[in-house]
Amino acid sequence: MPRRNRYLIALLLLIVVVASFGYLWRDVKPAQPSLPAHSYVKALRQAHDGQPGAARVLYQQLQRDDLQPIRRAALYTELPNYPSPQALKLARTDLEHEEPMVRRAAIAGIRRLLPAAQRSLVLGPLLEDGDQSVRFAAVDALVGLDPDAIGLYFGPLQKAVAQYQQVLEQQPEDVDAQVHLARLYLHEADYAQASKAIDRALAAAPNDLDALATQVRLLERQGQHDASRQVLGKALALRPDSAFLQHELGLWLIRHDQREYALLALSRAVELDADDADYRYTLAVTLHDLEQLDAAQKQLEAVLTREPANRRARVLLIKYWKESGQLQNVQVLLAELERQNPDDPFLQQGL
């Protein structure tokens, strides 16, 4: 075949191939445009700050399929402040995400979204997840629930707890691991094993606050109340300016029906760490129990000033204002909540 003919045939084939690609390309649906990268940061900030529309933009981010796992997981830090059927649906979908990091984050979010009675039905299947870290995250979310709440997953939970304990036992020099192990044994009322774990933790770090607090709880559970008080007293003597220890002292006094004295310790904790919302929340509840309603309301207002998205403090403040008949303040808080999340179940209760 002459060289010229070969060139013509090759050119015709090239034209056919190009035309074919053009035809196929025409039939392919264009890719859905993804949100710009800055929208993620903006949405996360909007949710963190409790700005209007926070729930909507947070849900939009969770509906994306182009987020890096670490970014997706970070959204679950904010999601519990914006509960709704859609929020739960999105979180349940991520329980099947391919990345263990995202599944663990979804477990943590659902733990705060659902009451104990409903939690096991959603998280129970994760006790048999293929990833060990996910199984253990499910244990942390379910351990401590009563058998009725755990229901059909009692057996899988016991099995997963045993695996968790075995792994932690192999880390005797890891303080956090031993404190966690002690708490698992404490939930099972295995005081001897819990004591061994705490002893290992305190041997490695005598002043570890979590270890000391767990030791106090362990002694209390065994009826050794004087010993638990002594442990807490010695720790406070060494670190009187520890907000954590002052808060633990307040909780100890509450558990022993000494709320008036607890008030001093809890107030001191807030004074030492004014930005800790949990400390203020506990102080507010204690003030309310002692019929100091105005002071309790002020503590919750301080929380919302610092953390407008803090739904737990907002809902409690609404309840307290209802009690005192301050319905105008109730309406203001409800309106703010509706702007943040119009599908919040609490809004259905109205005034």
NUFIFI-505821 format. One line per 8 residues: number of its first residue (from 0); for each residue x, y, z of N, C-alpha, C. Coordinates in steps of 0.05 Angstrom, whole numbers, always signed. Example, Ala and Ser with C-alpha at 12.3 -4.5 7.8 and 13.67 -1.06 7.14 Angstrom:
<atoms>
0 = +264 -114 +156 +246 -90 +156 +264 -66 +156; +257 -45 +142 +273 -21 +143 +258 +1 +157
</atoms>
This chain:
<atoms>
0 = +17 -24 +0 +0 +0 +0 +18 +25 +0; +12 +44 -19 +29 +68 -19 +29 +82 +8; +51 +96 +13 +54 +110 +39 +32 +131 +42; +25 +145 +20 +4 +166 +22 -22 +155 +32; -30 +131 +22 -55 +118 +30 -55 +111 +60; -31 +102 +68 -29 +95 +97 -34 +119 +114; -22 +142 +106 -26 +167 +121 -56 +175 +122; -70 +171 +99 -98 +179 +98 -115 +161 +116
8 = -109 +135 +116 -124 +117 +133 -119 +124 +163; -94 +129 +170 -87 +136 +197 -102 +162 +206; -103 +181 +187 -117 +207 +193 -147 +202 +197; -159 +185 +181 -187 +179 +184 -193 +166 +210; -176 +147 +218 -180 +133 +244 -178 +153 +267; -159 +172 +265 -156 +192 +286 -181 +209 +289; -192 +216 +265 -216 +233 +265 -239 +218 +278; -242 +192 +272 -264 +175 +283 -261 +173 +313
16 = -236 +169 +323 -231 +167 +352 -238 +193 +366; -229 +215 +355 -235 +242 +367 -265 +247 +368; -279 +240 +345 -308 +244 +344 -322 +227 +365; -312 +202 +368 -325 +184 +387 -322 +195 +415; -298 +204 +422 -294 +216 +449 -312 +240 +453; -315 +256 +432 -332 +280 +435 -361 +272 +440; -370 +251 +426 -398 +242 +430 -402 +231 +458; -383 +214 +467 -385 +203 +494 -384 +225 +515
24 = -367 +243 +511 -363 +265 +531 -389 +282 +533; -403 +284 +509 -428 +300 +509 -449 +286 +526; -450 +260 +528 -471 +245 +542 -466 +243 +572; -441 +247 +580 -434 +245 +608 -445 +269 +623; -459 +264 +645 -470 +287 +661 -447 +302 +674; -448 +328 +674 -427 +344 +686 -426 +339 +716; -401 +339 +727 -398 +334 +756 -411 +356 +772; -423 +348 +794 -436 +368 +811 -415 +386 +823
32 = -419 +412 +821 -399 +430 +832 -397 +428 +862; -373 +425 +873 -370 +423 +902 -368 +451 +913; -375 +453 +939 -373 +479 +952 -344 +487 +954; -338 +513 +952 -310 +522 +955 -299 +515 +982; -273 +512 +983 -260 +503 +1008 -266 +522 +1032; -268 +548 +1026 -272 +567 +1048 -300 +563 +1061; -319 +551 +1046 -346 +548 +1057 -346 +529 +1081; -327 +510 +1081 -325 +491 +1103 -317 +506 +1129
40 = -296 +522 +1126 -287 +538 +1149 -308 +557 +1159; -321 +570 +1140 -343 +589 +1147 -366 +574 +1161; -373 +551 +1151 -395 +536 +1163 -388 +526 +1191; -364 +517 +1194 -355 +507 +1221 -355 +530 +1241; -345 +553 +1232 -345 +577 +1250 -374 +586 +1257; -391 +585 +1237 -419 +593 +1241 -433 +575 +1261; -427 +549 +1259 -439 +530 +1278 -427 +533 +1306; -401 +537 +1307 -387 +540 +1333 -397 +565 +1348
48 = -402 +586 +1332 -411 +612 +1344 -441 +614 +1348; -456 +594 +1339 -485 +594 +1342 -499 +616 +1326; -488 +622 +1302 -500 +643 +1286 -525 +633 +1272; -542 +651 +1263 -567 +643 +1249 -560 +626 +1225; -576 +605 +1221 -571 +587 +1199 -550 +566 +1204; -540 +564 +1228 -518 +547 +1234 -524 +517 +1228; -548 +508 +1235 -555 +480 +1230 -555 +474 +1200; -567 +493 +1185 -569 +488 +1156 -542 +484 +1143
56 = -523 +502 +1149 -497 +500 +1136 -481 +476 +1146; -486 +469 +1171 -472 +445 +1182 -482 +420 +1168; -508 +418 +1165 -519 +395 +1150 -509 +394 +1121; -507 +418 +1109 -497 +419 +1081 -469 +407 +1079; -452 +414 +1099 -425 +403 +1098 -425 +373 +1102; -442 +362 +1119 -443 +333 +1123 -455 +319 +1099; -468 +333 +1081 -479 +320 +1057 -458 +319 +1035; -435 +332 +1039 -414 +332 +1019 -400 +304 +1018
64 = -391 +297 +995 -376 +272 +992 -347 +277 +985; -338 +302 +987 -310 +309 +979 -294 +319 +1002; -304 +316 +1027 -289 +325 +1050 -268 +305 +1058; -245 +315 +1067 -225 +297 +1079 -236 +286 +1105; -229 +261 +1112 -240 +249 +1136 -236 +266 +1162; -213 +278 +1164 -208 +294 +1189 -226 +318 +1190; -233 +330 +1167 -252 +353 +1166 -280 +343 +1172; -287 +321 +1161 -314 +310 +1165 -318 +303 +1195
72 = -298 +291 +1207 -300 +283 +1235 -302 +308 +1253; -289 +330 +1245 -290 +354 +1261 -319 +366 +1263; -335 +361 +1243 -363 +371 +1243 -379 +360 +1266; -372 +336 +1275 -387 +323 +1297 -382 +335 +1324; -362 +352 +1326 -358 +366 +1351 -381 +386 +1355; -392 +397 +1333 -412 +417 +1334 -441 +406 +1331; -443 +383 +1317 -470 +373 +1311 -489 +369 +1335; -480 +359 +1358 -498 +355 +1380 -513 +380 +1389
80 = -502 +403 +1383 -516 +428 +1390 -539 +434 +1371; -542 +418 +1350 -563 +423 +1329 -578 +397 +1324; -592 +387 +1343 -607 +361 +1339 -631 +365 +1322; -637 +344 +1307 -661 +343 +1290 -662 +316 +1277; -684 +308 +1265 -684 +282 +1251 -663 +281 +1229; -659 +304 +1215 -639 +304 +1194 -611 +300 +1205; -605 +313 +1228 -579 +310 +1240 -574 +281 +1247; -594 +268 +1258 -590 +240 +1266 -587 +222 +1241
88 = -601 +229 +1220 -599 +213 +1195 -571 +216 +1183; -560 +240 +1183 -533 +244 +1173 -512 +229 +1189; -516 +230 +1216 -497 +216 +1233 -498 +186 +1229; -523 +176 +1227 -526 +147 +1223 -513 +138 +1196; -515 +155 +1176 -503 +148 +1150 -472 +146 +1154; -461 +163 +1170 -432 +162 +1173 -422 +140 +1191; -441 +126 +1204 -433 +102 +1219 -423 +80 +1200; -429 +83 +1174 -420 +64 +1154 -399 +76 +1136
96 = -387 +99 +1144 -366 +111 +1128 -342 +93 +1127; -327 +94 +1105 -304 +76 +1101 -281 +83 +1120; -280 +107 +1130 -258 +115 +1148 -265 +111 +1177; -250 +96 +1192 -255 +92 +1221 -257 +119 +1236; -241 +138 +1229 -241 +164 +1242 -269 +177 +1241; -282 +175 +1218 -308 +186 +1215 -329 +170 +1230; -327 +144 +1230 -346 +127 +1245 -343 +133 +1275; -319 +136 +1285 -316 +143 +1313 -328 +170 +1320
104 = -324 +189 +1302 -336 +216 +1307 -366 +215 +1306; -377 +199 +1288 -407 +197 +1287 -417 +184 +1312; -403 +164 +1323 -411 +151 +1348 -411 +172 +1370; -390 +188 +1372 -389 +209 +1393 -412 +229 +1390; -419 +236 +1365 -441 +254 +1361 -468 +242 +1369; -472 +217 +1361 -498 +204 +1367 -500 +200 +1397; -478 +195 +1410 -478 +192 +1440 -490 +216 +1453; -486 +240 +1442 -497 +264 +1453 -524 +272 +1442
112 = -530 +261 +1418 -556 +268 +1406 -579 +251 +1417; -573 +226 +1425 -595 +208 +1433 -595 +203 +1463; -618 +200 +1475 -620 +191 +1503 -611 +162 +1505; -604 +155 +1530 -593 +128 +1535 -611 +106 +1525; -638 +109 +1528 -656 +88 +1521 -656 +81 +1491; -648 +101 +1474 -649 +97 +1445 -621 +92 +1434; -600 +97 +1450 -573 +96 +1439 -564 +69 +1430; -571 +48 +1445 -561 +22 +1439 -572 +11 +1412
120 = -596 +18 +1405 -608 +9 +1380 -592 +19 +1356; -581 +43 +1359 -566 +55 +1337 -537 +47 +1337; -525 +47 +1361 -496 +42 +1363 -489 +13 +1368; -508 -3 +1377 -503 -31 +1383 -489 -46 +1360; -497 -43 +1335 -483 -58 +1314 -454 -52 +1311; -445 -28 +1320 -417 -20 +1318 -399 -36 +1338; -411 -50 +1357 -396 -67 +1375 -382 -90 +1361; -391 -95 +1336 -379 -116 +1320 -366 -105 +1295
128 = -359 -79 +1296 -346 -66 +1273 -319 -80 +1267; -311 -79 +1242 -285 -91 +1235 -261 -77 +1245; -264 -52 +1254 -241 -37 +1264 -243 -36 +1295; -221 -43 +1307 -220 -45 +1337 -226 -18 +1350; -215 +4 +1339 -219 +30 +1351 -248 +38 +1350; -263 +30 +1329 -291 +36 +1327 -307 +20 +1347; -300 -6 +1350 -313 -23 +1370 -310 -11 +1398; -286 -1 +1404 -281 +10 +1431 -295 +37 +1435
136 = -298 +52 +1413 -314 +77 +1415 -343 +71 +1421; -353 +50 +1409 -381 +41 +1415 -383 +32 +1444; -363 +19 +1454 -363 +11 +1483 -365 +35 +1500; -348 +55 +1495 -348 +79 +1512 -376 +93 +1511; -390 +91 +1489 -416 +104 +1486 -438 +89 +1500; -434 +63 +1505 -455 +46 +1515 -450 +36 +1544; -425 +34 +1552 -419 +23 +1578 -431 +41 +1600; -442 +29 +1620 -455 +44 +1641 -485 +46 +1639
144 = -495 +39 +1615 -524 +39 +1612 -535 +14 +1627; -560 +16 +1636 -572 -6 +1650 -579 -28 +1630; -581 -53 +1638 -586 -75 +1620 -611 -72 +1603; -632 -59 +1613 -656 -55 +1597 -650 -36 +1574; -634 -16 +1578 -627 +3 +1557 -609 -10 +1536; -592 -28 +1544 -574 -42 +1526 -589 -63 +1510; -608 -76 +1522 -625 -95 +1508 -611 -118 +1495; -616 -122 +1469 -605 -144 +1455 -575 -143 +1452
152 = -563 -121 +1457 -534 -118 +1453 -518 -123 +1479; -531 -134 +1499 -517 -139 +1524 -493 -158 +1520; -498 -180 +1506 -477 -199 +1500 -454 -188 +1484; -460 -175 +1461 -438 -163 +1446 -423 -142 +1461; -437 -127 +1479 -424 -107 +1495 -404 -119 +1514; -413 -140 +1528 -395 -154 +1547 -370 -165 +1532; -374 -175 +1509 -352 -186 +1493 -332 -164 +1485; -343 -142 +1476 -326 -119 +1468 -312 -107 +1492
160 = -325 -105 +1515 -312 -95 +1539 -289 -112 +1547; -292 -138 +1545 -270 -156 +1552 -246 -152 +1534; -252 -148 +1508 -230 -143 +1489 -216 -117 +1495; -232 -97 +1502 -222 -70 +1508 -203 -72 +1533; -213 -86 +1553 -197 -89 +1578 -170 -104 +1572; -172 -124 +1555 -148 -139 +1548 -127 -121 +1535; -136 -104 +1517 -117 -86 +1503 -105 -66 +1523; -122 -55 +1540 -112 -35 +1559 -93 -48 +1580
168 = -98 -72 +1587 -81 -86 +1606 -52 -88 +1596; -50 -88 +1570 -23 -91 +1557 -8 -64 +1555; -19 -43 +1568 -7 -17 +1568 -3 -7 +1597; +12 -22 +1613 +13 -15 +1642 +26 +11 +1648; +43 +22 +1630 +57 +47 +1635 +42 +71 +1623; +20 +66 +1609 +5 +88 +1597 -17 +97 +1618; -13 +120 +1629 -30 +130 +1650 -59 +132 +1641; -64 +144 +1618 -91 +147 +1607 -104 +120 +1603
176 = -89 +101 +1593 -100 +74 +1588 -108 +61 +1614; -92 +64 +1635 -98 +51 +1661 -122 +65 +1674; -124 +91 +1672 -148 +105 +1683 -173 +95 +1668; -171 +93 +1642 -194 +84 +1627 -201 +55 +1634; -181 +39 +1638 -185 +11 +1646 -199 +10 +1674; -190 +27 +1692 -202 +27 +1718 -232 +35 +1717; -238 +53 +1699 -266 +61 +1696 -283 +39 +1684; -272 +24 +1666 -286 +1 +1655 -292 -20 +1677
184 = -272 -26 +1693 -276 -45 +1715 -295 -34 +1736; -294 -7 +1739 -312 +5 +1759 -341 +2 +1750; -346 +5 +1724 -374 +1 +1714 -383 -28 +1719; -365 -46 +1719 -372 -74 +1724 -372 -82 +1754; -365 -62 +1770 -363 -66 +1799 -341 -86 +1806; -321 -88 +1789 -297 -105 +1794 -277 -87 +1808; -280 -83 +1834 -265 -63 +1848 -235 -71 +1851; -230 -97 +1853 -202 -106 +1856 -186 -99 +1832
192 = -197 -105 +1808 -182 -99 +1783 -181 -69 +1778; -202 -55 +1785 -201 -26 +1782 -180 -13 +1800; -177 -24 +1824 -157 -13 +1842 -129 -18 +1832; -124 -42 +1820 -98 -48 +1808 -91 -28 +1786; -111 -23 +1769 -106 -5 +1747 -100 +24 +1757; -114 +33 +1777 -109 +60 +1788 -82 +60 +1801; -74 +39 +1815 -48 +38 +1828 -26 +41 +1807; -29 +27 +1784 -9 +30 +1763 -8 +58 +1752
200 = -32 +70 +1749 -32 +98 +1738 -19 +117 +1757; -25 +115 +1783 -13 +134 +1802 +16 +128 +1807; +25 +103 +1803 +53 +97 +1805 +69 +111 +1783; +57 +113 +1760 +70 +126 +1737 +67 +157 +1739; +45 +166 +1750 +40 +195 +1751 +24 +201 +1776; +37 +204 +1799 +24 +208 +1825 +4 +231 +1826; +9 +252 +1810 -8 +275 +1811 -28 +278 +1788; -32 +256 +1773 -50 +257 +1750 -79 +261 +1761
208 = -91 +282 +1751 -117 +291 +1762 -139 +270 +1756; -140 +260 +1731 -160 +240 +1724 -157 +215 +1741; -132 +207 +1746 -128 +183 +1762 -137 +188 +1791; -132 +211 +1802 -140 +217 +1829 -171 +218 +1831; -184 +231 +1811 -213 +232 +1812 -225 +204 +1810; -213 +187 +1793 -224 +160 +1791 -219 +144 +1816; -197 +149 +1829 -192 +135 +1855 -213 +144 +1876; -220 +169 +1876 -240 +179 +1894 -267 +164 +1889
216 = -275 +162 +1864 -300 +148 +1857 -299 +119 +1865; -276 +107 +1861 -272 +78 +1868 -276 +74 +1898; -263 +90 +1913 -265 +88 +1943 -294 +92 +1952; -307 +112 +1940 -335 +117 +1947 -353 +93 +1941; -349 +81 +1917 -365 +58 +1909 -362 +35 +1928; -339 +34 +1941 -334 +12 +1961 -342 +20 +1989; -355 +43 +1992 -364 +52 +2018 -342 +65 +2035; -319 +70 +2023 -297 +82 +2039 -297 +112 +2035
224 = -317 +125 +2047 -322 +153 +2042 -300 +171 +2055; -292 +163 +2079 -271 +179 +2092 -245 +178 +2076; -239 +154 +2066 -214 +151 +2051 -216 +167 +2025; -239 +168 +2012 -242 +183 +1988 -239 +213 +1993; -249 +222 +2015 -247 +250 +2023 -217 +257 +2028; -203 +238 +2041 -175 +243 +2047 -158 +245 +2021; -164 +228 +2002 -150 +229 +1976 -154 +256 +1963; -179 +265 +1963 -185 +291 +1950 -173 +314 +1966
232 = -174 +312 +1993 -162 +333 +2010 -132 +336 +2006; -118 +313 +2004 -89 +314 +1999 -83 +327 +1972; -98 +319 +1952 -93 +330 +1926 -98 +360 +1925; -119 +370 +1939 -125 +398 +1940 -104 +413 +1956; -93 +401 +1977 -72 +414 +1993 -48 +420 +1976; -42 +402 +1957 -19 +406 +1939 -25 +425 +1917; -51 +425 +1908 -58 +442 +1885 -84 +457 +1891; -84 +476 +1909 -109 +490 +1917 -120 +506 +1894
240 = -104 +513 +1875 -114 +530 +1852 -122 +513 +1828; -127 +488 +1832 -135 +471 +1810 -166 +473 +1807; -175 +484 +1785 -204 +486 +1781 -216 +458 +1779; -202 +439 +1767 -212 +412 +1764 -217 +400 +1792; -198 +402 +1810 -201 +390 +1837 -222 +404 +1853; -225 +430 +1850 -246 +445 +1864 -273 +435 +1854; -275 +430 +1828 -300 +420 +1817 -306 +392 +1827; -285 +375 +1828 -289 +348 +1838 -297 +348 +1867
248 = -286 +367 +1883 -294 +370 +1911 -324 +377 +1912; -332 +396 +1896 -360 +403 +1895 -378 +380 +1889; -370 +363 +1869 -386 +340 +1862 -387 +320 +1885; -364 +317 +1898 -363 +298 +1921 -383 +308 +1943; -383 +333 +1949 -401 +344 +1969 -430 +341 +1961; -436 +344 +1935 -463 +340 +1926 -472 +311 +1929; -454 +293 +1923 -460 +264 +1926 -465 +257 +1955; -454 +273 +1973 -458 +268 +2002 -477 +288 +2015
256 = -495 +299 +1998 -517 +316 +2007 -507 +340 +2023; -486 +353 +2014 -476 +377 +2027 -474 +399 +2006; -497 +406 +1995 -497 +425 +1973 -488 +453 +1981; -494 +461 +2005 -486 +488 +2014 -455 +490 +2013; -441 +470 +2022 -412 +470 +2021 -402 +466 +1993; -417 +450 +1977 -409 +446 +1950 -409 +472 +1934; -427 +490 +1942 -429 +515 +1928 -403 +531 +1929; -389 +529 +1951 -364 +544 +1954 -343 +532 +1935
264 = -341 +506 +1934 -321 +493 +1917 -328 +498 +1887; -353 +496 +1880 -360 +499 +1852 -356 +528 +1844; -362 +547 +1861 -358 +575 +1855 -328 +581 +1851; -312 +568 +1868 -283 +571 +1866 -273 +560 +1839; -284 +537 +1830 -276 +526 +1805 -282 +545 +1782; -305 +557 +1783 -312 +577 +1762 -294 +601 +1763; -287 +609 +1787 -269 +632 +1790 -242 +626 +1778; -232 +601 +1782 -206 +594 +1772 -206 +589 +1742
272 = -228 +580 +1731 -230 +575 +1702 -257 +585 +1692; -258 +610 +1687 -284 +623 +1680 -295 +614 +1653; -278 +603 +1636 -287 +596 +1609 -297 +567 +1607; -296 +552 +1629 -305 +524 +1628 -336 +523 +1631; -349 +516 +1609 -379 +516 +1610 -390 +495 +1628; -377 +472 +1630 -386 +451 +1647 -386 +459 +1677; -365 +473 +1685 -364 +483 +1712 -387 +502 +1719; -392 +520 +1700 -414 +539 +1705 -441 +525 +1705
280 = -444 +506 +1687 -469 +491 +1686 -475 +477 +1712; -454 +463 +1723 -458 +449 +1749 -464 +469 +1771; -450 +492 +1771 -456 +513 +1791 -484 +523 +1788; -494 +527 +1764 -521 +537 +1760 -542 +517 +1770; -538 +492 +1765 -557 +471 +1774 -557 +471 +1805; -533 +473 +1817 -532 +472 +1846 -545 +497 +1859; -541 +520 +1847 -554 +545 +1856 -584 +542 +1854; -593 +530 +1832 -622 +526 +1829 -633 +507 +1850
288 = -618 +486 +1856 -627 +467 +1876 -629 +480 +1904; -613 +500 +1908 -613 +515 +1933 -631 +539 +1932; -648 +540 +1911 -668 +561 +1907 -657 +588 +1904; -633 +590 +1892 -621 +615 +1885 -624 +619 +1855; -648 +624 +1847 -655 +623 +1818 -641 +645 +1802; -640 +670 +1813 -627 +692 +1798 -598 +686 +1793; -584 +676 +1813 -556 +670 +1810 -552 +647 +1790; -569 +628 +1791 -567 +606 +1772 -571 +616 +1743
296 = -590 +634 +1739 -595 +645 +1713 -571 +660 +1703; -558 +675 +1720 -535 +691 +1712 -512 +673 +1703; -508 +650 +1716 -487 +632 +1708 -492 +621 +1680; -517 +615 +1674 -524 +604 +1648 -522 +626 +1627; -530 +651 +1634 -526 +673 +1616 -497 +677 +1609; -480 +673 +1629 -451 +676 +1624 -441 +655 +1605; -452 +631 +1607 -444 +609 +1588 -452 +617 +1560; -477 +627 +1556 -486 +633 +1529 -472 +658 +1518
304 = -463 +675 +1535 -447 +698 +1525 -421 +688 +1513; -409 +668 +1526 -384 +657 +1515 -389 +636 +1493; -411 +621 +1496 -416 +600 +1477 -445 +601 +1468; -452 +618 +1449 -480 +620 +1440 -492 +595 +1429; -475 +576 +1420 -485 +551 +1409 -491 +530 +1431; -484 +536 +1456 -487 +516 +1477 -517 +510 +1482; -527 +490 +1469 -556 +484 +1471 -564 +475 +1499; -547 +459 +1511 -554 +449 +1538 -559 +472 +1557
312 = -541 +492 +1557 -545 +515 +1575 -569 +532 +1566; -574 +534 +1540 -597 +550 +1530 -623 +537 +1539; -625 +511 +1536 -650 +498 +1543 -655 +500 +1573; -634 +497 +1589 -638 +498 +1618 -646 +526 +1626; -634 +546 +1614 -641 +574 +1621 -670 +580 +1613; -679 +570 +1591 -707 +573 +1583 -725 +561 +1605; -718 +538 +1614 -734 +525 +1635 -735 +541 +1661; -712 +552 +1668 -710 +567 +1693 -726 +593 +1690
320 = -725 +606 +1666 -740 +631 +1662 -770 +625 +1661; -777 +602 +1651 -806 +595 +1652 -815 +593 +1681; -798 +580 +1698 -806 +577 +1726 -811 +604 +1740; -794 +623 +1733 -797 +650 +1746 -816 +668 +1731; -829 +658 +1710 -849 +674 +1696 -838 +695 +1678; -812 +693 +1671 -800 +714 +1654 -803 +705 +1624; -828 +707 +1615 -835 +696 +1589 -823 +712 +1566; -818 +738 +1570 -805 +754 +1549 -777 +744 +1544
328 = -762 +737 +1565 -736 +726 +1562 -737 +699 +1548; -757 +684 +1555 -761 +657 +1543 -765 +661 +1513; -781 +679 +1505 -786 +684 +1476 -761 +692 +1461; -744 +708 +1474 -719 +717 +1461 -701 +693 +1456; -698 +676 +1477 -681 +653 +1474 -692 +633 +1454; -718 +629 +1453 -731 +611 +1434 -727 +622 +1406; -730 +648 +1402 -726 +660 +1376 -698 +656 +1366; -678 +659 +1384 -650 +655 +1376 -646 +625 +1369
336 = -658 +608 +1384 -655 +579 +1379 -667 +572 +1352; -690 +584 +1346 -703 +578 +1320 -686 +588 +1297; -673 +611 +1300 -655 +621 +1279 -631 +603 +1275; -621 +592 +1297 -599 +573 +1295 -607 +547 +1282; -630 +536 +1292 -639 +509 +1283 -669 +507 +1284; -683 +514 +1263 -712 +514 +1263 -725 +486 +1268; -709 +465 +1265 -719 +438 +1268 -713 +426 +1296; -703 +443 +1314 -696 +434 +1341 -721 +423 +1354
344 = -721 +398 +1364 -745 +386 +1377 -755 +403 +1401; -737 +417 +1414 -746 +433 +1437 -766 +455 +1429; -764 +464 +1405 -781 +486 +1396 -811 +476 +1394; -815 +450 +1392 -842 +440 +1390 -857 +444 +1416; -843 +448 +1438 -856 +450 +1464 -868 +478 +1467; -857 +498 +1453 -868 +525 +1455 -865 +536 +1483; -882 +554 +1490 -882 +566 +1517 -897 +549 +1537
</atoms>
